[in-house]
């Protein structure tokens, strides 16, 4: 029975989400009234407010120690969801800043507004407790990201990218909606996760097909399903900023949604588990081999992303109740990825973004510190020892072996060896090439500190993981 | 005590990393040389404190690290690792001295990577936790990749990639093995893992997983191709590291992990390993004879000696085991000295072609004597360290099968041919005019690096007792364990 009274206690629980919504609204008003005198010289206030609500919301979200349902079971709060939300907030906060260096002052407010709405879309996606709400969240995110991709064209072909991203996203939506309608029909007219869970006790072919359609749409939508045609071209033509947003946000939302699907809906449905296993293998395969022959940096990172999503899906198959493996993998993948992308963003070759791998030639001779940081980040992505990334892969392999999934674990190890090749190739180009004078580093202090922080974390996490993990509330609660 | 060694190296690494750019390269080299010398002195102290009558591990340090993964900081040494660490710490000052003038660019990075390698190799050889060993031995690869790729020869990049990926391929199998072992036993500590009752179908897979990893490191034929390519491109320091130190880790891995964890299955696999090994040593001996390039010749001869050491180790007799381990140490010394001596020649003539050299004895008498002793040691001549190892291995192999012993002896004979022939071609005879002007007697730094190694080779050949005694005490435990499992195996087959 849906109650129509205002549920104050529920609003209290989503205070931080509400604050971000209000902030987005405030920036929207500022943008509309940008010619008005009231908003002149409010830059400092805006920055202070953003810092304040970032800290406040991290504090608030971190203090939820339980799983609960709000707004008549339409909204879910749990430690894992809050972890993903905190990560999203931090990434958004980080990327509100670097843009100011890109001489895009006129778009600044518009961009900030879109970023915040995107964040709200992420909140919806993560907390949704039925498929309609999930769809809504995904659409909000996608719309914002289309515009962000198109707003700062790197090349003149930006219309093509926008169109391509839009059409691919549209196909994803269509597939997802079709699956949703199948589930709606077969579960008896309810698409909340509980109802689907009930319906899955007596699985029917339509229900399983619907779920597979939903998953396919989800992969598509979150830009992890479109193979080379989706990831190769658009990624090579959008900037590093957009690329980072696409990869990080899609990873966060897809992983959390899949974990929830797995634990609430199809935990025992073998066809869907096989589907995920085969998709994971495909991701690993395409991610490993696709990146081998790349000469451009962004497609290479895109394939590497596919490869890591494959590992995350394998982690999903073996997830323990508090998802330790997936969380360790997320931390050890996303942080070095973020670090390396910030560095790629700041390296300029002839005043342009680095496009081709050969642009990095001889970086180690001119900027040894940057090369060292990148080496550590890439080593972590490759999963070499003495950097954080090793534990992510190790833990997932450990769990796979525990579940007796031996063949897939042997294959994943071999494929990860192949993927190591392209990370090492970047290191090779940086260290073995001859000096090129056109390389320049443009990085602001904030991003600089962030990369150093990630660098220290990447190394420390390997050694003192035991001391760090207990402080992650999500694992202990 | 092991942590002191590691701490010393770490401290010096940090100091060198953060030295300002204004410091001259000369100072950095001196700092590294002193560090390695101090570490060597510390290892000598370790030796003096080592109790030669105890067969177990000593200087054990055990601290929990990440228990949910089975990782512990568990280090300690027994007789085997004591001498390996001594060897490693002895070779590093020599490597730094040898590359004193031959490395011209990025000297700071070169020194940092060398010290890092020393740290990792010492860590690997002294770790008593399987995962810790994996971490240390795997970490060697990236520094090695950079060493070959940045300071190597003409085809350095492909050589660097080959080294990295071959070793990585091997070690990934080891990683899977470690994970399976941990899932079964919930511990990865060496002391808890001896002779575990795994299901029989699994134990063969685990054994093969470890075998492949160590075979790539050693490298055993047919896993050896990376070494040839890498040696062709590597600078002198890296050559010594590749043949003398990396293969130590392979041999050590066989001794410490494959044999002691799975002694029964190792016995079952013994015939296959012998067939593989005898074939490979005969084949490689013939190839070595035909070599025209000095560096390749020494590389092949090292491969050959790796085969000999493994024959001894896998004979599971106490003579064979002691001989194999002794040969591991003695040949590392010999091959390091040989690479050093051909580097000395190369700095004068810039070629490794054998036919270019003739009559070295006239112009470089001291060098010729040293080279002679080293060649005798590779051929297993009495009075050199090579003899002791090969003799013990021969005894061990002979006691299990006479045909295998015959194969081994044929290979030894072929070894004499290539050794003495190359000596005759290079050192004897009359030097050509164009060469005479290049050849100059040994300089003081060259004498300081080469002569101690040669003296050590002779000392180990004449008076090997201190080493053999400790090795015997240590290996007695493990060889008696093999005897035990051999007896149970024979009983299972119905023999008395």
Interface residues (C-beta under 8 A of the other chain):
Chain A: X379 X384 X385 X386 X390 X391 X394 X395 X397 X398 X401 X402 X409 X410 X413 X414 X416 X417 X420 X421 X424 X427 X428 X431 X432 X465 X466
Chain B: X65 X66 X67 X69 X134 X135 X138 X139 X141 X142 X145 X146 X149 X150 X156 X157 X160 X161 X164 X165 X168 X169 X172 X173 X175 X176 X179 X180 X182 X183
